Amino acid sequence: MQNVLASAQVQGKLKKQANPTELANYLFLCYSGLQVVVQTNIDQQKLVKKVRQSVEALPWV
């Protein structure tokens, strides 16, 4: 994941000041949390909203 994010940064898809290692850790944490939350029978619309918020938090250009 870190390599993918570093490549996106080189391509200008992520801000130059973004830290690919920290972003990879953030995404892993979000993914791990989702694995737990999905098992709680959360409303699908609420889940999708939270996933979108997690992605929107990334430092896109």
N, C-alpha and C positions, 0 to 999 in steps of 0.2 A: 504494500500500500504506500509506503514511504516513497518508493521509486516512482510510482505513478504520480503522486503529488509533486515530487521534485520535477518530473518531466512536464507536468502541467504548468509549473512555475516557469520553467525555461521557455515554454511556448507562450507565455504571457496570459495564461488563464487564471493564475493566482497572483495575488499581489507579491511584489518582490520581497517585502519584509515578512511574508508568511514563513513559518517554520514547518517544513514538511514532516519532520519527526513528531512535533507536537500535534499537528493536524491528524496524522495517522493514529496517534494515541487517542485523540478526541473521537475519531470515527469508530475505533475499536470499542471504546467505552460506550458510545451510543448503541452500537450493534449488540454488545453484550447486554446492555440494559433492555433493549427491545426483546431479546430472547426471553427475558424474565417477564416483562410486561405482557407479551402476547399470551402467556399462559394464564393470565388473570381474567380472560374474557372481556377485555376492554372494548368499548365501542369502536368500531372500525373507523368512523369519521374522526374521532378524537385521536386515534393512533396515527392516522395519516397526517393530521395537523401537526402532531409532535415530530414526526419524521421530517416533514417539510421545514419546520422551525430549526431542526438540527442541521439540515443541509444549508439553509439560508444563513446560518451563523458562520459558515466558512467564508474566508476572506477572498471572495471572487473579485475579479477586476471589474 
